Amino acid sequence: MVSKIFRSWLLTAALTGLLIGVAWAQEKTEEKKAGAEEEIVQLPTITVRGTRLFEFPLDLRRFPGQVRETTAEEIETSGAHTVPNVIKTEPGVTLYNLTGNPYEPTFDMRGFSGDPVTTTTVILDGVRVNNPDSSAVDWNLIPTKDLQGIQVIPGTASVFGKNAVAGVVNLQTKRGGP
């Protein structure tokens, strides 16, 4: 019997405390709302613009990874007609021909075959050239005689976006004169 009385008294005290707390919180909130209207501060407008292309070339001395570079002279002396044939001697790069077409070799980097999604990102003058639907690269559309340099960046290079698990092949074309 005593415990029943004690329980009802405890329940009454808890409900009374809850109602007082809710009323007090509501009163404080209304005071804050009245005071907040006077304290509104207008900040200046900030405009942010992004560009798809880099305004300056990637400084490879500041890149925290390994970069292997092939110059225009090395591209010419190789006699290769496609980019994969130029860089096939780089460590971690593997070419093999399943279709019999020398202009479309299967390109692997660091053991990643890229099926069903390629794991190597190819960038030409700051623009990604992997096909948007299959992420494959049409190597025969990139003329090697117009390249100033090729940079092979092995390893995960998240700086360059998605599908760069195996690495990045960065291509720069020659610039025209005046």
N, C-alpha and C positions, 0 to 999 in steps of 0.2 A: 504494500500500500504506500509506503513511504517513497519507494522508487518511482511510482506512478506520479506522485505529486512533484517530486523533484524533476522528473522529465518534462512535465507540463510547464513548470516554472522556468526551466532552462530553455525550452522552445519559445516561450513568450519573451524571454530576455533577448534571445538571438534575433527574433523577428523585429522587436523594438529597435535593437541596435542597427539592424539592416536598414530599416526605414529611416532612422535618423541619419545614417551614413549616406543614403541615396539623396535625401533632401539637402544635406550639406554639400555633396558633390555637385548637385544641380545648381545650387546657389553660387558656388565658386566658378562653375563653368559660365554662368550668365555674367558674372563679374569680369571674367577674362574676355568674353565676347565684347563687352562694352568697352573695355580698355584696349582691345586689339584693333578696333576700328581706328583709333587715333595713332597707332604705331606702325601703320603700313608704310614701308619704304619702297620707293620705285627704283629699281636697278636699271642701269643703261642696257640697251639692246645689244646683244652680241651676235654677229653673223658668222657662221662657220661654213666654209666652202671646202669641198673635197674634189680632188682631181683624180682621174683614172690613171694618168701617166705621171711618172716621176718628173719633177722639175729639174732634178739634178741626178746624175748617175749614182748608182750604189757605190759607196767607198768601200772597197773590199778590204782595205787595211783595218777597218773598224768592224768588219763582220766577224762574229765569234765562232768561226768554224774554218774548215779546210776548203780552199778554193783552188782548183786547177785551171789554169788559163792557157788557151791556145791562141796564138797571134795570127794575123792575116798572112804573114810569110809562111808560117807552118801549115796553114790551110792550103795555100797555093802549092807548096812542095809535096803535100800528101797526095795530090792528084785525085782526091775523092770527089764524087759528085753529090753526095748527100752528107748531112751533118752527122748521122750515126757512124758513117765510114770514117769521118775525120776523128771522132773521139773514141773509136773502138779500142784503142790501145790504153785508154785511161783505166786505172784500177777500179774495179767494181762494175764496169760497163761490159755487157755481153750482147753480141749480135748473133742471131741465127736466122736462117732462111727456111721457112716452112712452105712458102707458096711458089718459090722459084723466081720471084721477081726481085732483082737486085736493088731496085729503087724503093722497095717497101719491106725492109727487114724488120724482124721482131726485135724490139729494143728492150733490154732488161737492165736495170741498175740496182746493184747491191742484192741481186737475187730475187727481186720483186718482179714478177712477170706482168703484173698489171691487169690480171683478169679477175673479175669483170670490169674493174675500174682501174685506170692507169694510176700508178703511184709516183710518176715522175712529172713534174711541172716544167713546161717549156715556155720560156719568155723571150719574145723578140722585141727589142727596143722598149722594154717596159710593159708590153702587152702580152697577155697570156694567149698562146696559140693552140692550146689543146681544144679539140672540138667540144662544144658544149653538150652534145648528146652522148658521145661515147668516150670523151676525154682522150681520144687517140690523137696523134699528130700526123699530118700529111707532110712527111719529111721531103718529098719530091717537090713541094711548092716553095721550099726555102732554098734559093740559089746560094751555093757556097762561095761563088766568086764575089758576091756583094757583102760578105761578112768581114767585119773589122776584127772581131774576136769572139771566142766561145769560152764561156766559163762554166765549168762543171762543179757543182756544189753538192757533194754526197752527204747523205744523212738527212734526218728530219729537219726541214727548213720551214718551220711554221710561219716565219716572217713573210713567206711568199704565198701564203694562203693554203686552201685545201688541196688535197692530193699531192702533197710534196713529201710523202713518207720516205721514198727511196732517195729523193734528191731533186735538184733543179738544174736545168740546162739553160743558161742565160746567154742569149745571142745578141750581138750588137752589129748593126750594119754600118757600112762606110758612110761618112758624111760628105756631102757635096761641097765644092769650093765656091768662091764668089762667082 
